């Protein structure tokens, strides 16, 4: 299991210190939630702050767009060279075109599914994706309670990936902790995003290690 702490739960007053701490603590990715106040009822950070994060982080960035006008934001964040950029299928009218654009920047494309969106919504895009992000909370705010139905969704998605002979990764974001991570691993999840669980722990290293399966 790879661990991607979400900086949405970090203390932005000492963000550089906390970014260094999660990287030193053994995280695999630094998860960055970009919200525009339109697609979700929250507003977070832009490329100036994320550029500062990229300079401090010693692990790759995993940028999760929760926005309208995905193409604009992809162009905005692509120069920062994250490992992944994910966008919501619910918002994108031309997902295949956007996947190609992300890949043209040398970035691995990913699609995000809200809790109500079934894996079948992206069946014909799976061959073109490097990762699928399953939301296990309603997007917009950290610290929410895990929605258990994502476990069934992860199993369904994993079966689709295996049936096609693909290596597409599955990531889950929202309410992940040491109590539910094992069942996510059993369901075929490769990466978990954990914000509140990691940043509320006195030892980021211990929190990260407790999520390894």
N, C-alpha and C positions, 0 to 999 in steps of 0.2 A: 504494500500500500504506500503510495506517495502522498505527502502531506503538503498542502498549499494554504498556509495561514492567510486569512483575509485581513488586510490592513484597515478595513472598514471599522474594525473593533479596536484598532490601536489608539493610543493617545497622540493626537496630532501635534501636541505641544512638545513632544520629544520623539517625533517620528523617526528621525535618523537613528537614534539610539535603539529604538525598538526594531527597526528593520535589520540592523546589525545583529541584534540579539536573536531573532528568529532564524537568521541565516547561520549564525554560529551554533544555534541550537539544533541544527540538522534538518531544517525544512528542505523540500525539494523544489518548490516554486513559491513565488510571492504573488498572491492573488490580489488583483486590483479591481475594485468595483467602480465602474464609471456610470453615473446616473445623471440624467438630464432634467429631472423634475417634470417630465412629460410622460414618458413611457411608464415610469414609476413615480410615486409621490415623495421623492427625495432628490436632493442635489448633492453631488459629492465633489470629485476633483477633476481637474483638467490636465493637459499635457505639461504644464509648467511644474506642477507638484509631482506628477508621475516621472518626469525627467529627473527630478531630484531623488526620487526613490530609486530609479535605475542606476544612478551614480553610486548610491550607497550599497545597494543589494549585491550580494555575491552569488545569488541564485537567479534563474531566469524569471521573467515576469509572465504572469498569466492574466491577461486583461479581459474582463467580462463586461461587455457593453450592454447596458440597460437603457436604451436610448431610442428616440425616433431619428430618422435620417442616418442609418447605419453607415452608408458610404462616406459621408462627411467625417464621421468619427474614426472610421478605419484610416482614412487619409491623414487624420490629425495625429493618431497614435502610432502609426506604422513606423515613422522615423526612429522611434525609441527601441525598435527591434525586440519586442517581446517574443517569447517562444510560441504562445498561443494568443489569438484574438477570437473570442466567442461572441456571437450575436444571437438575438432571440428570433426564432422562426416565426413567432406570432406577429412580429413587426415588419418582416422583410418580404417584399413582393417578388424580388428576383434573387432568391438565395444562391442559386448556382453561379450567377454572375458575380455576386459578392464573394463567394468562396474562391473563385478564380482570382479576384482582385487581391484578396488576402495572401494567397499563395504566391502571387507575382511579386510581392514584397519580401519573399523568403520567410514568411511567417506561417505557422501551422494553423489552418482554419478549424474552427469548432462552432457548433450550433448548440444553443441552449433551449431547453424545453421547460416551460412553466409547469407547475404541478398538475394542471388539468389537461395538458397536451400529450397525446399518446405517441409512443415511438413510431407508429405507422406514419406520422406526419412527415418523417424524414427518411423513410425507407428508400426512396429513389435518390437520395443524396449521400447515403452512407459511404459509397465507394470514393467519394470526393472529400471526405472529412478525416481529420486526424483524431478528433475527439468529439464526444457529445457530453454536454453538461446538463445534468438533471437537477432542477431546483427541488429541494425538499422542504422549502418554505416559500411563501409568496414573496417575490423579490421586492426590495426597496429598503429593508431595515435589517440590521443584525440582531442577534439575541432571540430569534423566534424559535418556537417549538417545532421539532422535527415532524414531518408528515409521513407516517409509516407506509403509505401506498407507494412511495418511491421505490421500496424494496421490490415489489412486484414489477414495477416498471423497469427497474434495472435488469431483472431476470429476463424480461421480454426482450429488451434491447440487446442484451448479451446473446440471446438465442438468435436474433436477427444477424448480428455481427458474425457469429460462428457459422451460421448457415451460408453466408456469403464468402466465408474464408478470409475475413478481413482482420486487421490488427487495430481497428479503431478503439481508442481509449474511452472509458466511461468515467466521468467525474461527477461527484455529488456535492451540492452546496446547500447548507442550511441546517442548523441544529445538530451537527455531527459532534459526537463526544465518545468517550471510552466505553459507553454503555451500548452504543448501537453500531460502532465501526466494524465489529466482527461479522455481524449479519450482512452488512454492506459488502464486505470482502467476499463472503460466501455467495452473494448475489452477482458477483462479477465486476464490482467497482474497482477501478485502478487508482483513482486519485480522490481524496476527500479535501474539501475546503472547510477549514475550521477557524472561525474568527474569535468569537466570544470565549470558546473553550480554551484556546491557546493564550489569548491576551489577558484573561482573568486569572490565569495560573501564576503563582509566584515564580515558578521555573518554566520558562518556555520550552527548554530542552526536555524536561520530564513530560510536559503535556504532549509534545510532538511524538516522543517515543511511546507514549501510552496509546497512540493511534496506529502504531505499526502492527500489521497482521501478516 
